[in-house]
Amino acid sequence: MIRLTRWSLRWPWLTIALAVVVTVAGVYSLTRLNQELLPNIEFPVASVITRWPGTPAETMVDEVTIPIEEAVRRVPGALNVTSISSSGFSLVILQAEFGPSSEELKAMLERELAGVSLPEGVEPPQVAALNLNELPVVRASVSGDRPLPELYALVQEQVVPRLKALEGVGEVEVSGGAMAASATQGTPAPEPTVGPPVPLPPSWQQAGAMRGVKLETTADVTPRVIAGMARFAPQMLDQLTPEMLRSLSPRAAYALPKSFLEKLDPDLRAELEARAQEALAGETPLPASWQQLGILTPADVRPKDIRELSQENPEMLAELQPEHWRGMPPEALAALPQEFLEAMDPALRSELEARIAEAPVVVPEATINRTNGQPSVGIAVLKTRDANTVAVVHRVERAMEQLQEELNNDIAFHVIFEQASFIEESIAGVSREGVLGAFFAILVIFLFLHFSVRSPLVTAVSIPLSVLIGFALMKLGGLTLNMMTLGGMTVAVGRVVDDSIVVLENIYRHIQRGDDLHTSVLGGTREVAMAILASTATTVAVFLPLGLIGGLIGEFFLPFALTVTFALAASYLVAITVVPLLAYLLIRKEHLPPAGETWMQRLYTPTLRFALRHRAVTLVLAFAFFLVSLGLVRFIPLSFLPKMGESTINVQITMPPGTDMATTDETVRQVETYLKRLQGVETFFTVVGSSEMESSLSFGGVDPRQAAVMVTLQEGANEEALVERIRGYLRKLSQIEEARVTIGDFAAAHMGGFDLVITAENYEDLVKANDLALAALREMPELVNVSSDLPIAAPGQGLSLITRINGQQAIQFSAEVRSKDLMRVNAAAREKVASLPDMPPGVR
């Protein structure tokens, strides 16, 4: 290696010219490197989606999912096959060994599926491969004063074509567009009162706010409200004054229970009973069991009533007479189970089926989107494979600004998430680290080495030169600027400083002891060249294997390891060529202080002598510190990727089975009202009909009982405190079956999170394992809202979802993790469940 030093000294201007060329190449490469959030990794994961409308989940498993699973297992390198089956829908996910590209894996999967025979009526299977580039680089919403259908049409006709025409944009997905049915169907018309409406007691108003029902005056009191109070809070009826009771509508008075009327003044009771008799004049009353629910006549029956009663109280449907069925709205009749219709008298069934055919029943095909409570349309922008993420994001943002101006600010774009900010922050961080590294290197030379003013110039040149050579090698190696490569460059910057200082200090030492300049440069470099090479090789030997271990970790860390290797190799090359040359050109003996013991040498010499005289004590202390450091490792949180992006909170809401979208939307509106009043909330984006913000993750289409809200927080807001407050509010909403509130984390959402799956050979073992595992997991303080999908995964009971892993029945556990130590929590949960003594054999 010393030959390179001799060559640089022999041809100084050629060396400088090459350094300038390399610098230009590095700057050029830095400006041309694609900027992405994560490395461009081709995951060996592919999915097969198959639809057979109207088919029960059990039939989907037997006739569609299992044949596809068998074909998928034949794909070379297949590791795991997971399937999720629901009514009319089958999703089979293949996880294979790393190696083949996404397109190659997709082609192999399609070849195996070509030989699968599926029943008639099954739609052709759709094969898709997973790629991080398929995640949106920008997610935004569009709102405005226009009617929602007009806004949706504007987005489709003007916004989407404009964005698709931008360089680097691959796809633009549009979500939302469904009208909020609750605005028209879910809120009943005010009841006609007797005289002016009278304000209700504060307790009634608060109860209405908790249930998302307007209860301000007696005009808001309906038969259903009276029935609900009588069943669940009869004491609140006693709070109604005579003035309030006299102001009630005849129908509301009719719903008052007899036990309550008997406690009233005789004259008031007689007045209310007389008015109640007028309530149903000319109408067919329903049986008493229906009236106790506040459903007085057939016209009052809603689709939700039929769905709930058919599941919970089917005997109430049997009480109805033909005239009751004939008086119901077509929408309610359409909610009747088919088996109930088939059990009716043929003539009546034909009559009702004719009415059902005319019913304006809407099957939701789009989600309901809102931004800060206002109707909106969602947009997700995906880039092409080789496009620069940061450039694409900025083009999209500029296009949105231009569109907003062209439309006279008639619409507003709200960016919910974009990947560019984190990338730019990371680049700024690396630049800052590089500048600080150079600054502190110069400071060290001034404070500790007592060299001339010229000496820091050597270090100031060598650090950026090494980094720029590293960027040039990254461009040649096909790498991109992403979280992993920028992290690698940050690590390397701290190490790059050392090489130049070591060479420079040794050259100065030779000059100070009287050697001529040429001999000092060659001799000083020769003495430390092998030491620097060994140090560089050792560091590379630590990092490079991270990218060679295979699997997902290897794929992620290979760009990191290569970046560190490139920068350190460049640093070594600069240290034995450019640094000696600059020292030869800039340093003279008269610029250096006389040789002698420095204050630092006087400071550490006694410590060094003590260590050499007491070697055993020194080694014991060193080993003790080593053990202590190992013990401290357990206190460092472990996660696959750090938290990325701005402060957000994700809320996922699941309503009970059978809930329609209008009811879900009504509940979500209550949550939105609460968020508007919550301090620390900046904006929030709502999706009703899906538990995911990204349509690419919602394989099953629209789910009326699911909703998601992404809350963006103000700068400095306390995430943990706000999460607890939102959780506390959601617990008060009894109509919600399940609610999850988590701190928003792009990495955890797409690369991790709590993950525990149990498989068993039969359903009975699965049920027992589920109970044991839930009890064990709920004992862990780090986990909140622990649940499993067993209630909807039992085969043979007409339920909606069946999960299988590698051919065995499975249940998946989910929970919110109240710790940053995600990997340790996952490991502890798996160990705790696996060690349960009563776990049935064969459960894994």
PEJORA-V448286 format. One record per residue. OMEGA is omega as a letter, one per 20 degrees, with the letter a starting at -180 (NA if undefined). Layout:
# PEJORA-V448286
omega=(OMEGA:OMEGA)
This chain:
# PEJORA-V448286
omega=(a:r:r:r:r:a:a:r:a:a:a:a:r:r:r:r:r:r:r:r:r:r:r:r:r:r:r:a:a:r:a:r:r:a:a:r:a:r:r:a:r:a:r:a:r:a:r:a:a:a:r:a:r:a:r:a:a:r:r:a:a:a:a:a:a:r:r:r:a:r:a:a:a:r:r:r:a:r:a:r:r:r:r:a:r:a:r:a:r:r:r:a:r:r:a:r:r:a:a:r:a:a:r:r:r:r:r:a:r:r:r:a:a:a:a:r:a:a:r:a:r:r:a:r:r:a:r:r:a:r:a:r:r:r:a:r:r:r:a:r:r:r:a:a:a:r:a:r:r:r:r:r:r:r:a:a:a:a:a:r:a:a:a:a:a:r:r:r:r:a:r:a:r:r:a:a:r:r:r:a:a:a:a:a:a:a:a:r:r:r:r:a:r:a:a:r:a:r:r:r:r:a:r:r:r:r:r:r:r:a:a:a:r:r:a:r:r:r:a:a:r:r:r:r:r:a:r:r:a:a:a:a:a:a:a:r:a:a:a:r:r:r:r:a:a:a:a:r:r:a:r:r:r:a:r:a:a:a:r:a:a:a:a:r:a:a:r:r:a:r:a:r:r:r:a:a:r:a:a:a:r:r:r:r:r:r:a:a:r:a:r:r:a:r:a:a:r:a:a:a:r:r:a:r:a:a:a:a:r:r:a:a:a:r:r:r:a:r:a:r:a:a:r:a:a:a:a:r:r:a:r:r:a:r:a:r:a:a:r:r:a:r:a:r:a:a:r:r:r:r:a:r:r:r:r:a:a:a:r:a:a:r:a:r:r:r:r:a:r:r:a:r:a:r:a:r:a:r:r:a:r:a:r:a:a:a:r:a:a:r:r:a:a:r:a:a:r:r:r:r:r:r:a:r:a:r:r:r:r:r:r:r:r:r:a:a:r:a:a:a:a:r:a:r:r:r:r:r:r:r:r:r:r:r:r:r:r:a:a:r:r:r:r:a:a:a:a:a:r:r:a:r:a:a:r:r:r:r:a:r:a:a:r:r:r:a:a:r:r:r:r:r:r:r:r:a:r:r:r:r:r:a:a:a:r:r:r:r:r:r:a:a:r:a:a:a:a:a:a:a:a:r:a:a:a:r:r:a:r:a:a:a:r:r:r:a:a:r:a:a:a:a:a:r:a:a:a:a:a:r:r:r:r:r:r:a:r:r:r:r:r:a:a:r:r:r:a:a:r:r:a:r:r:r:a:a:r:r:r:a:r:r:r:a:a:a:a:r:r:r:r:r:r:a:a:r:a:a:r:a:r:r:a:a:a:a:r:a:a:r:a:r:r:r:r:a:a:r:r:r:r:a:a:a:r:r:r:r:r:a:a:r:a:a:a:r:r:a:r:r:r:r:r:r:r:r:r:r:r:r:r:a:a:r:r:a:r:r:a:r:r:r:a:r:a:a:r:r:r:r:r:a:r:r:a:r:r:a:r:a:r:r:r:a:r:r:a:r:r:r:r:r:r:a:r:a:a:r:a:r:r:r:r:a:a:r:r:a:r:r:a:r:a:a:r:a:a:a:a:a:a:r:a:a:a:r:r:r:r:a:r:a:r:a:r:a:a:a:a:a:a:r:a:r:r:r:a:r:a:r:a:a:a:a:a:r:a:r:r:r:a:r:a:a:r:a:a:a:a:a:a:a:r:a:r:a:r:r:r:a:r:a:a:r:a:r:r:r:r:a:a:a:r:r:a:a:a:r:a:a:a:a:r:r:r:r:r:r:a:a:r:a:a:r:r:a:r:a:a:a:r:a:r:r:a:r:a:r:a:r:r:r:r:a:r:a:r:a:r:a:a:a:r:r:r:a:r:r:r:a:a:a:a:a:r:a:a:a:a:r:r:r:a:NA)
